[in-house]
């Protein structure tokens, strides 16, 4: 283990941006990761919109002996920051400047100079990524204490299709959690504390459920688990699940012999009728595949 930098004072790197500073922060950290055990502080300074902010910042960085990196798309503020750093002998790295200057010179169109425009235009993409991350972190009963943050909650017995349906809905930009129902184990109390109009109980016929479970046991080479595919026990599980659905006043979706797309459309149509949502959520995540 390299300990050469332990205890050594290191000057901070400031990431300055007219937007959120995420692009510059990613660039700095993508390089710092090549230097294991570094203890360089990285400080994001977002929403820089006027000269006074830059004057205060450069004064502070000069006192600390730090470095300024920036992704300023506003041409005036970018030039002002460069000049300010040079006058005060503050080290600075302009991530955007050379490319922006090149485009200004070679393209016969004016720059909008709007911070965060890329993220704004691609917000649907970022929403989808956030939704997928949330859904994977709340799969199979994970983090029930955060159930209130889910936009859609699926519940049902094992192998009723909760996970594939959750992921499919997440591809539309919905934050989905799913809660497994196990006979003899009480569901988390949080399941009954959320808005029941957001909760969907997945019902499936016993024959199809047995088929799904048999396939699962073969895949994991565990055919000795006969209780998992015992029809009598499965019927008891399904009856127990329906009692939970009724207790919570959840909407029941019959997923028997249905592709995941059909079940997802049923849920999305109901959500659209029940709540006021951003219209883009009901669009296909892959519009190029639509007829």
DODODO-444755 format. One record per residue (C-alpha): x, y, z; residue in three letters. Coordinates in steps of 0.1 Angstrom, whole numbers. Example, Ala and Ser with C-alpha at 12.3 -4.5 7.8 and 13.67 -1.06 7.14 Angstrom:
# residues 2
     x     y     z residu
   123   -45    78    Ala
   137   -11    71    Ser
END
This chain:
# residues 291
     x     y     z residu
     0     0     0    Unk
    13    34   -10    Unk
    14    58    20    Unk
    35    86     6    Unk
     7   111     6    Unk
    -7   102    40    Unk
    -7   132    63    Unk
     5   156    36    Unk
   -16   187    32    Unk
   -30   189    -4    Unk
   -46   220   -19    Unk
   -82   216   -31    Unk
   -94   214   -66    Unk
  -124   236   -73    Unk
  -149   226  -101    Unk
  -166   258  -112    Unk
  -197   258  -134    Unk
  -226   279  -145    Unk
  -248   248  -140    Unk
  -245   219  -115    Unk
  -209   212  -122    Unk
  -214   174  -128    Unk
  -195   173  -160    Unk
  -164   189  -146    Unk
  -166   169  -114    Unk
  -167   137  -134    Unk
  -137   147  -154    Unk
  -117   155  -123    Unk
  -126   123  -106    Unk
  -120   102  -137    Unk
   -84   113  -135    Unk
   -80   113   -97    Unk
   -89    76   -97    Unk
   -56    69  -114    Unk
   -38    81   -83    Unk
   -48    57   -55    Unk
   -48    70   -19    Unk
   -48   106   -30    Unk
   -65   129    -5    Unk
   -72   159   -27    Unk
  -104   176   -18    Unk
  -127   183   -48    Unk
  -152   211   -42    Unk
  -180   218   -67    Unk
  -189   255   -71    Unk
  -222   255   -91    Unk
  -245   281  -104    Unk
  -219   308  -112    Unk
  -239   335  -129    Unk
  -222   368  -122    Unk
  -187   383  -119    Unk
  -189   390   -82    Unk
  -191   353   -75    Unk
  -160   347   -95    Unk
  -141   375   -77    Unk
  -149   360   -43    Unk
  -140   326   -54    Unk
  -106   335   -69    Unk
   -97   355   -38    Unk
  -105   324   -17    Unk
   -86   300   -39    Unk
   -56   323   -40    Unk
   -54   322    -2    Unk
   -56   284    -2    Unk
   -32   279   -31    Unk
   -57   257   -48    Unk
   -66   249   -84    Unk
   -97   261  -104    Unk
  -111   239  -131    Unk
  -142   251  -149    Unk
  -168   243  -175    Unk
  -182   277  -181    Unk
  -203   279  -213    Unk
  -210   316  -208    Unk
  -184   332  -230    Unk
  -182   365  -210    Unk
  -178   347  -176    Unk
  -154   322  -191    Unk
  -131   350  -203    Unk
  -135   370  -171    Unk
  -125   339  -150    Unk
   -95   333  -171    Unk
   -83   369  -169    Unk
   -90   369  -131    Unk
   -70   338  -125    Unk
   -41   350  -146    Unk
   -40   384  -128    Unk
   -40   367   -94    Unk
   -16   339  -103    Unk
   -42   313   -96    Unk
   -37   280  -114    Unk
   -67   272  -136    Unk
   -78   246  -162    Unk
  -105   254  -187    Unk
  -122   222  -197    Unk
  -146   239  -222    Unk
  -127   269  -235    Unk
  -106   256  -264    Unk
  -134   236  -279    Unk
  -159   264  -274    Unk
  -135   289  -290    Unk
  -130   266  -319    Unk
  -167   262  -325    Unk
  -173   299  -321    Unk
  -148   305  -349    Unk
  -158   278  -373    Unk
  -196   276  -370    Unk
  -217   303  -385    Unk
  -243   301  -358    Unk
  -244   318  -324    Unk
  -239   298  -292    Unk
  -269   297  -268    Unk
  -245   298  -238    Unk
  -271   282  -215    Unk
  -256   262  -186    Unk
  -270   227  -181    Unk
  -286   226  -215    Unk
  -273   191  -223    Unk
  -288   177  -192    Unk
  -321   196  -197    Unk
  -325   183  -232    Unk
  -316   148  -221    Unk
  -336   149  -189    Unk
  -357   120  -200    Unk
  -326    98  -203    Unk
  -314   109  -168    Unk
  -348   103  -153    Unk
  -348    68  -168    Unk
  -313    61  -153    Unk
  -324    74  -119    Unk
  -356    52  -121    Unk
  -336    21  -130    Unk
  -312    27  -102    Unk
  -340    32   -77    Unk
  -358     1   -89    Unk
  -328   -22   -86    Unk
  -321    -9   -51    Unk
  -357   -17   -41    Unk
  -360   -51   -57    Unk
  -373   -81   -38    Unk
  -382   -62    -6    Unk
  -350   -42    -3    Unk
  -352   -10    18    Unk
  -389   -11    27    Unk
  -384    19    49    Unk
  -380    40    17    Unk
  -412    26     2    Unk
  -429    61     3    Unk
  -404    73   -24    Unk
  -416    47   -49    Unk
  -440    58   -76    Unk
  -453    23   -82    Unk
  -452    -7   -59    Unk
  -456   -43   -70    Unk
  -463   -71   -46    Unk
  -470  -108   -50    Unk
  -457  -143   -44    Unk
  -423  -156   -55    Unk
  -420  -160   -94    Unk
  -451  -140  -101    Unk
  -431  -117  -123    Unk
  -424   -88  -100    Unk
  -388   -81  -110    Unk
  -391   -82  -148    Unk
  -422   -60  -146    Unk
  -405   -36  -122    Unk
  -375   -32  -146    Unk
  -397   -28  -176    Unk
  -416     0  -159    Unk
  -383    16  -148    Unk
  -374    18  -184    Unk
  -403    41  -188    Unk
  -389    63  -161    Unk
  -409    51  -131    Unk
  -394    45   -97    Unk
  -407    10   -88    Unk
  -403   -11   -57    Unk
  -415   -47   -53    Unk
  -424   -66   -22    Unk
  -424  -104   -21    Unk
  -452  -121    -1    Unk
  -441  -152    18    Unk
  -466  -174    36    Unk
  -461  -172    73    Unk
  -441  -140    72    Unk
  -459  -106    76    Unk
  -453   -81    49    Unk
  -434   -49    59    Unk
  -457   -25    77    Unk
  -447     2    52    Unk
  -466   -16    25    Unk
  -498    -6    42    Unk
  -487    30    49    Unk
  -483    41    13    Unk
  -511    53   -10    Unk
  -529    20   -20    Unk
  -536    35   -54    Unk
  -499    31   -62    Unk
  -498    -5   -51    Unk
  -505   -34   -75    Unk
  -509   -70   -65    Unk
  -498   -95   -91    Unk
  -522  -125   -93    Unk
  -512  -156  -113    Unk
  -528  -190  -118    Unk
  -512  -219   -99    Unk
  -503  -239  -130    Unk
  -483  -212  -146    Unk
  -467  -204  -112    Unk
  -456  -240  -108    Unk
  -441  -239  -143    Unk
  -421  -208  -135    Unk
  -409  -222  -102    Unk
  -399  -256  -118    Unk
  -378  -237  -143    Unk
  -362  -217  -115    Unk
  -353  -249   -96    Unk
  -338  -264  -127    Unk
  -317  -233  -133    Unk
  -302  -234   -98    Unk
  -300  -272   -97    Unk
  -322  -275   -66    Unk
  -350  -299   -76    Unk
  -351  -313   -41    Unk
  -371  -282   -29    Unk
  -404  -300   -35    Unk
  -424  -276   -12    Unk
  -416  -247   -36    Unk
  -436  -264   -63    Unk
  -462  -283   -43    Unk
  -496  -273   -57    Unk
  -514  -275   -24    Unk
  -489  -251    -8    Unk
  -489  -228   -38    Unk
  -527  -225   -36    Unk
  -523  -216     0    Unk
  -497  -190    -9    Unk
  -519  -174   -35    Unk
  -549  -173   -12    Unk
  -527  -156    14    Unk
  -515  -131   -12    Unk
  -551  -123   -21    Unk
  -559  -116    15    Unk
  -530   -92    16    Unk
  -542   -74   -15    Unk
  -577   -72     0    Unk
  -564   -59    33    Unk
  -544   -32    17    Unk
  -571   -23    -9    Unk
  -545   -28   -36    Unk
  -553   -31   -73    Unk
  -550   -67   -85    Unk
  -534   -73  -119    Unk
  -538  -108  -134    Unk
  -505  -116  -150    Unk
  -513  -151  -161    Unk
  -502  -159  -196    Unk
  -495  -122  -204    Unk
  -463  -107  -217    Unk
  -447   -82  -194    Unk
  -456   -54  -219    Unk
  -493   -60  -215    Unk
  -492   -59  -177    Unk
  -471   -28  -178    Unk
  -496   -10  -201    Unk
  -525   -19  -178    Unk
  -506    -4  -148    Unk
  -495    27  -167    Unk
  -531    34  -180    Unk
  -544    31  -145    Unk
  -517    54  -131    Unk
  -524    80  -159    Unk
  -561    80  -150    Unk
  -555    82  -112    Unk
  -528   108  -110    Unk
  -516   139  -128    Unk
  -482   130  -143    Unk
  -457   143  -167    Unk
  -468   133  -201    Unk
  -434   119  -212    Unk
  -437    91  -187    Unk
  -463    73  -208    Unk
  -442    73  -239    Unk
  -422    43  -250    Unk
  -386    42  -238    Unk
  -377    30  -273    Unk
  -398    52  -297    Unk
  -378    40  -327    Unk
  -393     5  -321    Unk
  -429    18  -322    Unk
  -451    11  -353    Unk
END
